[in-house]
């Protein structure tokens, strides 16, 4: 019976950690010197160690999820305050009047789009478009408004420290009264946004002659 148990435990450990065939980081020489009973004991200790590590990992993941939840709640409270009392460029209106989305040989005309975005917020959006055959298409994109309010960035993949593929609309004085711009960007060999028409306007600004956004 002990040999059957030993074989079963050995099979389980080797399968779960093929790169470490001996328990508790033992060398082959140390392992060969053990009796069958000692090997069985070491395998049980290895199993106990793995179970302890598994439980610790579960606890650590639970703590991280709770921390992430608290951070998300604080961020949502911050955004709610900005949207409730916008001013000083804390919230802006971002419009897309039109443009083209190109993927390989396909060309799509973008439909008008408008949203509000707060300082420091990253928002997932859908770019609605149609091809020349009037087939509808949707492409996921992301808007990011820098925490310091210096610019808005349009990504086609999720923003990260390593993602430098974006269209940037940098702040200038005309944002207070509403500013229009036209930009293009080649995201890859096969994917691009061409002739994009944008409009950015601060909410609750002190501008005396605001532009009328379309």
Number of C-alpha atoms within 10 A of each C-alpha: 6 10 11 9 11 18 12 11 17 19 13 14 18 14 12 11 11 11 8 14 18 20 20 14 11 13 12 10 8 10 17 11 10 12 10 14 12 12 18 19 13 18 20 16 14 18 17 12 13 14 12 12 12 12 11 12 12 12 12 12 12 12 12 12 12 12 12 12 12 12 12 12 12 12 14 13 12 15 18 13 13 17 18 9 12 18 15 14 21 23 26 28 18 20 19 21 18 18 21 20 23 17 15 10 7 11 17 22 19 24 14 16 15 15 12 15 22 24 23 18 17 19 16 15 17 12 18 17 21 17 15 10 7 10 9 13 14 12 12 13 16 18 22 22 24 16 13 10 17 13 15 24 17 21 22 20 14 15 18 8 5 6 10 10 16 21 19 16 20 13 15 11 8 15 22 23 18 23 19 17 12 15 14 17 15 14 18 10 8 11 16 17 21 18 14 18 18 20 21 24 24 25 22 15 19 12 14 8 9 16 16 8 14 9
